[in-house]
Amino acid sequence: MNRPRNAALMLSLLTLSLAAVITGCARDPEKRSVSELAVSGTKSLFRTDSYMQKVLNKFASFDAKAVEKTTPVEARKQPTIADAVKGVLQDQDKSSAPEALVPGVTTREITVPGAAGGLPATVYTPGGTGPHPVVLYFHGGGWVFADRKVYDGGARGLAKQANAIVVSVDYRLAPENKFPAAHEDALAAYRWLTRNAQTLGGDPERLGLAGESAGGNLAVATAVAARDQKLQAPRHVLAVYPVAQANTRTESYLKYADAMPLNRPMMLWFIAQVTTSETQAKDPRIDLVNADLKGLPPVTLVNAEIDPLRDDGALLEQALRTQGVPVERKLYDGVTHEFFGTAAVVQKAEQAQAYAGQRLGADLSR
């Protein structure tokens, strides 16, 4: 006699809990203007922008193996969000050629000296009369996979929006090249740029640093290293959803533990591939939140809401502000990690690139 009544009670409690989650999301000031409710994974309920969801659906259709269950070599062969963007464009019978998506930006390939050999790089040059300011750009991928070609959308968009030459450079990847190889390459590339910007048609007095995810970390860490080694200071640093520390138990890490395309197990896998000890994970080049950041140029931080790294951005903003660094951070709701390079199909990515370009361009044009 009690079983039906208990079942009904459990159903009622489950319904109330689900309603509370949805209502809580609606009241959360970080969840404004969200157009669609979507489920990613089997545990978390996420409110996702409709344009972003199309990209995620296409990405999911590739049925890729979970990165944390692969080897680094296998992970480098997996489809990417850039592939998903191309798929969405093809579904819409639109061109996916980069030149068509961002007209007026030309490219050429060069090699930049790294800390242990040459690094492939792509130079993006906007239209108009130079010399232009020059931004050194670092791709994401957890320091383990991806390259400048995967992150073409963000670098190309910034060249257009900031009216600057963007040099997107590859760096050595882990685990073949453990920490601090990527950071050493990033600094070597910046040192080269301070001496050779003019050969690219750029203005050597107007330099900037930018990057996404692991590359966002490299951008900030390189600015710190440039200060310490008394190199020419960049005028502005842009870090898009940067890795800013190695603690994976922040609120956003737990809330979006099974998000797509970046989740907590992936970040733990990245850290394990890159570092050889817990001490390395606490090195100030990775743990930017606890680093000496005094004297850095103005910093712009861009974060996605549905991202384990959301709170890394908030913590880094607080650390920069506490140490007297001019900083501005913008959070884009309803979108996920990797959204920045999806401007061809996601409106908020287009908005984020325009915002980042304006912030960069304002300091680089002085």
SULURRA-V314392 format. One record per residue. SS is DSSP state (helix for helix, strand for strand, loop for the rest). PHI is phi in whole degrees, -180 to 180 (* if undefined). Layout:
# SULURRA-V314392
ss = (SS | SS)
phi = (PHI | PHI)
This chain:
# SULURRA-V314392
ss = (loop | helix | helix | helix | helix | helix | helix | helix | helix | helix | helix | helix | helix | helix | helix | helix | helix | helix | helix | helix | helix | helix | helix | helix | helix | helix | helix | loop | helix | helix | helix | loop | loop | loop | loop | loop | strand | strand | strand | strand | loop | loop | loop | strand | strand | strand | strand | loop | loop | helix | helix | helix | helix | helix | helix | helix | helix | helix | helix | helix | helix | loop | loop | loop | loop | loop | helix | helix | helix | loop | loop | helix | helix | helix | helix | loop | loop | loop | loop | loop | helix | helix | helix | helix | helix | helix | helix | helix | helix | helix | helix | loop | loop | loop | loop | loop | loop | helix | helix | helix | helix | loop | loop | loop | loop | strand | strand | strand | strand | strand | strand | strand | strand | loop | loop | loop | loop | strand | strand | strand | strand | strand | strand | strand | strand | loop | loop | loop | loop | loop | loop | strand | strand | strand | strand | strand | strand | strand | loop | loop | loop | loop | loop | loop | loop | loop | loop | loop | loop | loop | loop | helix | helix | helix | helix | helix | helix | helix | helix | helix | helix | helix | loop | loop | strand | strand | strand | strand | strand | loop | loop | loop | loop | loop | loop | loop | loop | loop | loop | loop | helix | helix | helix | helix | helix | helix | helix | helix | helix | helix | helix | helix | helix | helix | helix | helix | helix | helix | helix | helix | loop | strand | strand | strand | strand | strand | strand | strand | strand | strand | strand | strand | loop | helix | helix | helix | helix | helix | helix | helix | helix | helix | helix | helix | helix | helix | helix | helix | loop | loop | loop | loop | loop | loop | loop | strand | strand | strand | strand | strand | loop | loop | loop | loop | loop | loop | loop | loop | loop | loop | helix | helix | helix | helix | helix | loop | loop | loop | loop | loop | loop | loop | loop | helix | helix | helix | helix | helix | helix | helix | helix | helix | helix | helix | loop | loop | loop | helix | helix | helix | helix | loop | loop | loop | loop | loop | loop | helix | helix | helix | loop | loop | loop | loop | loop | loop | loop | strand | strand | strand | strand | strand | strand | strand | strand | strand | loop | loop | loop | helix | helix | helix | helix | helix | helix | helix | helix | helix | helix | helix | helix | helix | loop | loop | loop | loop | strand | strand | strand | strand | strand | strand | strand | strand | strand | strand | loop | loop | helix | helix | helix | loop | loop | loop | loop | loop | helix | helix | helix | helix | helix | helix | helix | helix | helix | helix | helix | helix | helix | helix | helix | helix | helix | helix | loop | loop)
phi = (* | -82 | -63 | -60 | -65 | -65 | -63 | -63 | -64 | -61 | -63 | -64 | -64 | -63 | -63 | -64 | -64 | -62 | -63 | -65 | -62 | -66 | -64 | -60 | -63 | -67 | -84 | -65 | -63 | -88 | -123 | -79 | 55 | -97 | -100 | -152 | -96 | -140 | -107 | -120 | 82 | -114 | -112 | -102 | -104 | -116 | -99 | -117 | -54 | -64 | -69 | -63 | -64 | -62 | -67 | -65 | -63 | -65 | -61 | -64 | -66 | -72 | 53 | -73 | -73 | -56 | -55 | -67 | -105 | -116 | -90 | -55 | -63 | -67 | -60 | -70 | -98 | -73 | -64 | -122 | -63 | -62 | -65 | -65 | -61 | -61 | -64 | -64 | -61 | -65 | -63 | -93 | 56 | -114 | -71 | -107 | -68 | -54 | -65 | -78 | -75 | -130 | -68 | 91 | -115 | -102 | -133 | -152 | -100 | -137 | -121 | -112 | -65 | -102 | -74 | -139 | 140 | -71 | -119 | -64 | -147 | -113 | -103 | -103 | -119 | -76 | -74 | 95 | -86 | -91 | -74 | -95 | -64 | -128 | -117 | -91 | -122 | -117 | -77 | -94 | 118 | 66 | 65 | -119 | -138 | 75 | -158 | -64 | -72 | -63 | -102 | -59 | -59 | -71 | -66 | -65 | -63 | -66 | -58 | -70 | -74 | -93 | 51 | -136 | -71 | -116 | -108 | -96 | -115 | -77 | -146 | -65 | -107 | -88 | -87 | -61 | -127 | -71 | -52 | -104 | -55 | -62 | -67 | -67 | -65 | -61 | -67 | -62 | -65 | -69 | -60 | -61 | -64 | -62 | -103 | -130 | -56 | -64 | -68 | -93 | 86 | -104 | -96 | -67 | -88 | -124 | -115 | -139 | -127 | -152 | -177 | -116 | 59 | -58 | -69 | -65 | -61 | -61 | -63 | -69 | -62 | -69 | -62 | -64 | -64 | -62 | -63 | -67 | -96 | 58 | -81 | -56 | -78 | -66 | -83 | -157 | -126 | -111 | -125 | -97 | 30 | -74 | -74 | -120 | -172 | -110 | -78 | -100 | -120 | -70 | -58 | -71 | -61 | -78 | -67 | -113 | -62 | -119 | -70 | -125 | -93 | -116 | -137 | -64 | -57 | -63 | -65 | -63 | -65 | -58 | -59 | -66 | -73 | -87 | -103 | -111 | -161 | -64 | -62 | -63 | -64 | -97 | -59 | -62 | -73 | -97 | -86 | -61 | -59 | -109 | -89 | -81 | -109 | -61 | 83 | -73 | -70 | -55 | -123 | -115 | -116 | -119 | -128 | -99 | -66 | -90 | -158 | -55 | -88 | -54 | -74 | -58 | -63 | -65 | -66 | -68 | -57 | -63 | -64 | -63 | -64 | -61 | -95 | 83 | -90 | -63 | -145 | -136 | -126 | -126 | -107 | -105 | -81 | 75 | -119 | -117 | -51 | 79 | -70 | -57 | -87 | -100 | -59 | -65 | -134 | -119 | -61 | -69 | -69 | -61 | -65 | -65 | -65 | -64 | -63 | -63 | -64 | -65 | -65 | -63 | -61 | -61 | -81 | -78 | -89 | -68)
